[in-house]
């Protein structure tokens, strides 16, 4: 990362998946490196399982937390459909890390539409670096399916050189509640090794 570069990361998921905690982990890691950090969140109907996206931008000097189409260096997606929804924001050659989990939105639950087929195959044809993993299974293996967010942070640590794994682990330690730390440390390791 050059001195004048601003890094833009989008975190997309469904309400209740821990996108806000994941953004705090990344934001804290960036602040620890003395970067100027701006974060923002955009809610759909998050409390009802609607789409949630958070922005984390950091660099020497960051004017705004907002990420426009084609500007995200990284998209961390907690669900396949959310990966497809926010793909236009990823720059050409950017990194897309997505959980393979499918969560039916209300339009699918109500029968109005069907969940789109072959999302991962379609994402593989786009000019971005795609990383997929079953973060839900890894979180369950770690001890709590709500640790999907930290599994994805672990995978981010493996795929992206913006932070060392140690820097992100330290941020996990100071960000997650102490009573859940052991599970989250396992989740990070499982995501890193996936």
C-alpha positions in Angstrom: 0.0 0.0 0.0 1.5 3.3 -1.0 1.5 6.3 1.3 -1.3 8.2 -0.6 -3.5 5.1 -1.3 -6.9 4.8 0.3 -8.1 1.3 0.8 -11.9 0.7 0.4 -13.5 -2.4 1.9 -17.2 -3.3 1.7 -18.7 -5.9 4.0 -22.1 -7.2 2.9 -24.5 -9.5 4.6 -27.8 -10.0 6.1 -29.0 -8.5 9.4 -27.7 -10.5 12.4 -24.7 -12.0 10.6 -22.1 -9.7 12.3 -21.2 -7.3 9.5 -20.8 -4.4 12.0 -18.5 -6.4 14.2 -16.4 -7.4 11.2 -16.1 -3.8 10.1 -15.0 -2.8 13.6 -12.3 -5.5 13.6 -10.9 -4.1 10.3 -11.3 -0.5 11.4 -9.5 -1.1 14.7 -6.7 -2.9 12.9 -6.3 0.1 10.5 -6.3 2.6 13.4 -3.6 0.6 15.2 -1.4 1.2 12.1 -2.1 4.9 12.5 -4.3 5.2 9.4 -7.1 7.7 9.1 -10.2 5.4 9.2 -13.8 6.2 8.1 -16.6 3.7 8.6 -20.2 3.8 7.7 -23.1 1.4 7.6 -26.2 1.2 5.4 -29.2 -0.8 6.6 -32.0 -2.4 4.7 -34.3 -4.2 7.0 -31.4 -5.5 9.0 -33.5 -6.5 12.0 -35.6 -8.7 9.8 -32.8 -10.4 7.8 -32.6 -7.6 5.2 -29.4 -6.6 3.4 -26.7 -4.8 5.4 -23.6 -3.3 4.0 -20.8 -1.5 5.9 -17.9 0.5 4.5 -14.4 0.6 5.9 -12.0 3.1 4.2 -8.5 3.8 5.5 -5.3 5.5 4.3 -3.2 8.6 5.1 -6.2 10.9 4.8 -9.7 9.8 4.1 -12.4 12.3 3.3 -15.5 10.1 3.2 -16.6 6.6 4.2 -18.7 6.1 1.1 -17.6 3.7 -1.6 -18.9 4.2 -5.1 -19.4 1.6 -7.9 -16.1 0.2 -9.1 -14.1 1.5 -6.1 -14.0 -1.3 -3.6 -10.7 -3.0 -3.3 -12.3 -5.8 -1.3 -15.8 -7.1 -0.9 -16.3 -9.4 2.1 -19.7 -11.1 1.6 -21.5 -13.1 4.2 -23.9 -14.7 1.7 -24.0 -15.5 -2.0 -26.8 -13.2 -3.1 -25.2 -10.3 -1.2 -22.0 -11.0 -3.1 -23.9 -10.7 -6.4 -25.8 -7.6 -5.2 -22.7 -5.6 -4.3 -20.3 -7.0 -7.0 -20.7 -3.8 -9.1 -18.9 -1.9 -6.4 -15.7 -4.0 -6.7 -13.0 -2.6 -8.9 -11.6 -4.6 -11.8 -9.0 -7.0 -10.3 -10.3 -6.4 -6.8 -10.8 -9.2 -4.2 -14.2 -10.8 -3.5 -14.3 -13.2 -0.5 -17.7 -14.8 -0.1 -19.4 -17.3 2.2 -21.2 -20.0 0.2 -24.2 -19.8 2.4 -27.6 -19.0 1.0 -30.2 -17.0 3.0 -33.6 -16.6 1.4 -34.8 -13.0 1.2 -38.4 -12.3 1.9 -39.3 -12.2 -1.8 -38.1 -15.9 -2.0 -39.7 -16.9 1.3 -43.0 -15.5 0.1 -42.7 -17.4 -3.2 -42.7 -14.2 -5.3 -39.3 -15.1 -6.9 -36.8 -18.0 -6.8 -33.3 -17.7 -5.3 -31.0 -17.1 -8.3 -29.2 -20.2 -9.6 -25.5 -20.6 -10.2 -24.4 -17.4 -8.4 -20.9 -18.7 -7.6 -20.4 -19.9 -11.2 -21.4 -16.4 -12.5 -19.1 -14.7 -10.0 -16.2 -16.8 -11.2 -16.6 -15.3 -14.6 -16.1 -11.7 -13.5 -12.7 -10.0 -13.6 -12.1 -10.1 -9.8 -10.1 -12.4 -7.6 -12.8 -14.7 -6.1 -12.4 -16.7 -2.9 -15.2 -18.8 -1.6 -15.6 -20.8 1.5 -18.3 -22.5 3.6 -17.9 -20.1 6.5 -21.1 -21.3 8.2 -19.8 -24.9 8.6 -16.4 -23.6 9.8 -18.1 -21.3 12.4 -20.2 -24.2 13.7 -17.0 -26.3 13.9 -15.4 -23.4 16.0 -18.4 -23.6 18.4 -20.9 -20.9 17.2 -22.5 -20.3 13.8 -22.5 -16.6 14.6 -18.7 -16.6 14.2 -19.1 -16.6 10.4 -17.9 -13.0 10.5 -14.6 -13.9 12.1 -14.2 -17.0 9.8 -14.3 -14.5 6.9 -11.9 -12.2 8.6 -9.5 -15.1 8.9 -9.8 -15.8 5.2 -9.3 -12.1 4.5 -6.0 -12.4 6.5 -4.9 -15.2 4.3 -5.8 -13.6 1.0 -4.9 -10.0 1.5 -1.6 -8.4 2.6 -3.1 -5.2 4.0 -2.6 -6.6 7.5 -0.6 -9.4 9.0 -2.6 -12.3 10.5 -1.2 -11.2 13.9 -2.5 -7.6 13.5 -6.0 -8.9 12.7 -5.9 -11.4 15.5 -5.0 -8.7 17.9 -7.9 -6.6 16.6 -10.2 -9.6 17.1 -9.0 -9.9 20.7 -9.8 -6.3 21.6 -13.1 -6.1 19.6 -15.1 -9.3 20.4 -16.6 -9.8 23.8 -14.2 -11.7 26.2 -16.7 -14.5 26.8 -16.7 -15.4 23.1 -13.0 -14.9 22.5 -12.0 -18.6 22.4 -14.6 -19.4 19.8 -13.7 -16.4 17.7 -10.0 -17.3 17.8 -10.8 -20.7 16.5 -13.1 -19.2 13.9 -10.3 -17.0 12.7 -7.9 -19.9 12.5 -10.4 -22.1 10.6 -11.0 -19.3 8.1 -7.3 -18.7 7.7 -6.6 -22.4 7.0 -9.6 -23.1 4.9 
